[in-house]
């Protein structure tokens, strides 16, 4: 079995199994956390309004904007570019369609009524390049900022690496740069699988918990009468 066959077969199967099991384990662990009952009378009855924090904290308060604006902007730039490349590149769409058809027996057109749209390769390549540039800028900022450098740990740097690796290897495979295409494609798939394996156990897990955490925090603060 060559490297590409392994990446397409056993590697992807094991990575997917670890990813799904790890995410479910983390989510179940959060759901089962014991919480002390809040016996105080709520100052605001409609606790659901605290869900506004999900939107309000998607951008920092003006008091902190000077210190966090760079990270916020680069974060949005990276995520937008990454999601565009992930969900609108034709080979990716075909892969997701095969998975949906194989596991669920459905097609995108059958679910949404229309075929899933794709973008030209040049646009995907540009979005990927922008994401890589944003990640590099964030890393440099982390290294030169004394406070961020002090509080950074292995998780921060390794999560950065497993995030940028699939984008960089995907760009290399698209451009046929550095090695034969089959080798580049295998490296791209293996980097994706490394990301999937690490995802549930590092800070990347915030993708599944960030909105629930913001919403529950907002509801708790509003119950206590805090201004959101």
RATARA-V410897 format. One record per helix or strand of 2 or more residues. SS is the DSSP state (A for helix, B for strand). FROM is the first residue (numbers start at 1). TO is the last residue. If there is no record, write none. Layout:
# RATARA-V410897
[[SS,FROM,TO] [SS,FROM,TO]]
This chain:
# RATARA-V410897
[[A,3,31] [A,47,56] [A,65,88] [A,90,104] [A,108,112] [A,121,144] [A,146,151] [A,154,175] [A,181,199] [A,203,223]]
